[in-house]
């Protein structure tokens, strides 16, 4: 059953292209462009705006006994964080994620096809 599943996975176009192209991580050796750097900075800021800011609002709402601070501000802050993350991911580019996932697919399939897992 396990061999059959691996066989079916190996027949998909994505896996075949990752295997035939010998997907690697060479793109990560290149110096990132300013656009990519700004994208990564914005993604980092989105994490700071996300849950830490919401936790701070919760403390302020509890201290000031004003639950609307959290009820209204929490979702608004989380939405802003999400928009910042999307902007940062757009600026950083999808080529890095695509390269990583193709490489990870190739490595995982090679391990699954090795003798260690085929018994």
VMD Tcl script that draws the C-alpha trace (Angstrom):
set ca {
  {0.00 0.00 0.00}
  {2.80 2.42 0.90}
  {4.67 1.64 -2.33}
  {1.49 2.25 -4.33}
  {0.98 5.63 -2.72}
  {4.57 6.65 -3.42}
  {4.18 5.48 -7.01}
  {1.05 7.60 -7.48}
  {2.75 10.65 -5.94}
  {5.76 10.21 -8.24}
  {3.48 10.31 -11.30}
  {2.28 13.86 -10.60}
  {3.61 16.59 -12.84}
  {4.99 18.64 -9.96}
  {7.08 15.77 -8.58}
  {8.29 14.72 -12.04}
  {9.39 18.28 -12.85}
  {11.16 18.68 -9.49}
  {12.98 15.38 -10.01}
  {13.94 15.99 -13.64}
  {15.16 19.52 -12.93}
  {17.19 18.29 -9.92}
  {15.67 21.16 -7.93}
  {18.24 22.76 -5.65}
  {18.61 25.79 -3.39}
  {21.06 27.75 -5.55}
  {18.77 30.80 -5.62}
  {19.53 31.33 -1.92}
  {23.23 31.86 -2.72}
  {22.46 35.01 -4.69}
  {22.51 38.39 -2.96}
  {18.93 39.51 -2.30}
  {17.71 42.60 -4.09}
  {16.55 45.67 -2.15}
  {12.95 44.75 -3.04}
  {13.37 41.32 -1.46}
  {14.99 42.85 1.63}
  {12.13 45.33 2.04}
  {9.65 42.50 1.63}
  {11.34 40.52 4.40}
  {11.42 43.58 6.67}
  {7.70 44.14 6.10}
  {6.97 40.48 6.85}
  {8.92 40.87 10.11}
  {6.94 43.99 10.99}
  {3.71 42.12 10.31}
  {4.68 39.62 13.02}
  {5.30 42.47 15.46}
  {1.97 44.06 14.61}
  {0.12 40.76 14.91}
  {-0.24 38.89 18.17}
  {2.08 41.01 20.35}
  {0.02 44.12 19.54}
  {-3.21 42.25 20.22}
  {-1.83 41.01 23.54}
  {-0.89 44.59 24.43}
  {-4.42 45.71 23.57}
  {-5.81 42.97 25.79}
  {-3.71 44.26 28.69}
  {-4.80 47.84 28.03}
  {-8.45 46.77 27.76}
  {-8.21 44.87 31.04}
  {-6.37 47.68 32.85}
  {-8.72 50.41 31.55}
  {-11.79 48.16 31.93}
  {-12.72 48.98 28.33}
  {-13.36 45.69 26.50}
  {-14.22 47.49 23.27}
  {-10.53 48.34 22.89}
  {-9.86 44.66 22.32}
  {-13.16 43.80 20.62}
  {-12.69 46.45 17.93}
  {-8.93 46.93 17.94}
  {-7.98 43.24 17.97}
  {-9.52 42.28 14.63}
  {-8.45 45.58 13.08}
  {-4.86 45.05 14.20}
  {-4.88 41.44 13.03}
  {-6.26 42.54 9.64}
  {-3.51 45.16 9.33}
  {-0.94 42.50 10.21}
  {-2.33 40.21 7.53}
  {-2.22 42.96 4.89}
  {1.38 43.76 5.83}
  {2.29 40.08 5.52}
  {0.71 39.87 2.07}
  {2.54 43.03 0.93}
  {5.85 41.71 2.29}
  {5.37 38.33 0.64}
  {4.54 40.05 -2.64}
  {7.65 42.22 -2.47}
  {9.93 39.38 -1.39}
  {8.64 37.27 -4.25}
  {7.30 33.79 -4.49}
  {10.38 32.40 -6.23}
  {12.04 31.62 -2.89}
  {9.08 29.65 -1.55}
  {8.64 27.89 -4.90}
  {12.33 26.94 -5.00}
  {12.29 25.66 -1.43}
  {9.17 23.52 -1.93}
  {10.49 22.03 -5.19}
  {13.76 21.14 -3.44}
  {11.92 19.71 -0.41}
  {9.71 17.63 -2.71}
  {12.71 16.23 -4.56}
  {14.56 15.38 -1.34}
  {11.48 13.77 0.26}
  {10.73 11.63 -2.80}
  {14.37 10.55 -3.06}
  {14.28 9.46 0.58}
  {10.98 7.66 0.12}
  {12.32 5.84 -2.93}
  {15.54 4.78 -1.23}
  {15.91 1.19 -0.03}
  {15.44 2.30 3.54}
  {11.73 3.02 2.98}
  {10.90 0.57 0.21}
  {10.92 -2.57 2.36}
}
mol new
graphics top color blue
foreach p $ca { graphics top sphere $p radius 0.5 }
foreach p [lrange $ca 0 end-1] q [lrange $ca 1 end] { graphics top cylinder $p $q radius 0.2 }
display resetview
